[in-house]
Amino acid sequence: MKDQLESIKKDFSTAIEKVKSLADLADLENKFLGRKNGALTLAMKELKNLPKSKIAEAGQAANEIKKNIELKIKSLKAELSQTGSDGFFDYTLPGQESPLGHLHLVTEAIREIAAIFERVGFERMRYPEVEWDYYAFESLNMPKDHPARDEWETFFIDKSPISKKFGLPAKASATAGQRVLTPHTSNGQVRDMERGKLPIRMMNISKTYRRQMDASHTPMFHQFEGLVIDKDINITHLKGTIDYFVKNFFLPAGEAGGPDREIRLRPHHFQFTEPSFEIDVSCGVCGGKGCKLCKEGWLELAGAGMVHPNVLKAGGIDPNKYSGFAFGWGVERCYMMKSGLNIDDIRLLYKNDLRFLRQF
Ligand code: PHE
């Protein structure tokens, strides 16, 4: 049996050298692997007549030869299909298309948001994700142990006090020292003011972290934060800016295939804005009638308000001369609420399941 297999192997190697066309190749395939009379097929049929102790070994050897033959035939087939039998390569044949990917949905959303705000003069900034407590909380009018901090389910990095060599923020108190994974993009507010350039039209888009995980929360998500500071800024500017964004991001029914969208400002409380609001957008799934996702027709997408005088002071700005507004939204939530998408679980965005991602 061994000899028989060896000679099949050798015969095949010699025979494949002589193949010039696809027709030759088909003959060759038939000669060795043909169901009825293929040399290897016949040899394999003989296996069962061997003494029991030899069957396994010979079977394995035969299988290996078979695999090898199949592989060689396949690759020669591919080669011959490209080049005609006379060696002519037809350059006019359509090429093989390679699959075309696209940016991740969240990256696309971030670019779209940045572009919308750029058009009205917001400059995109980036501030640290691993942040001093001072910028994430204290400078935002939330002194240590303030109960409002509990709303942000914060990840703390370490307990050691910050030392000067790690760049202690100039105005931080000696006890401001813990580092956190920033739970919101508002950490950029005082940082931006500290650049010392007025007026301010800042857009801070960044990763943010909170200890939460369910259909509408992931421990890492993104926020975008707008901050405007100038003379005579009032609530109408805030409302106008938000209206502008919503109209441009959530396209009207005709263009996006969903219901028309509306916003409302609801009074709320944040330590760093006064007055403060939460911004609701009418649900894109049910059109505001109320459904499983939104319950009452509205979805809370953002927090906003007029910058608190203490925050301006922390950033070195005189609250008697300047005023401003700020708003912070969840990128993923906003994206999920686009008309016609109907994504009802935020975790889908981070599962990297191509069957999901390819739909967009
Ligand atoms: N930082 C707030 C949050 O994460 C949102 C906010 C930003 C509120 C700016 C007011 C002003 O919930």
Boltz pocket constraint, residues with backbone or C-beta under 6 A from the ligand:
constraints:
  - pocket:
      binder: B
      contacts: [[A, 183], [A, 184], [A, 185], [A, 186], [A, 225], [A, 226], [A, 270], [A, 273], [A, 277], [A, 302], [A, 303], [A, 304], [A, 305], [A, 326], [A, 327], [A, 328], [A, 329]]
      max_distance: 6.0
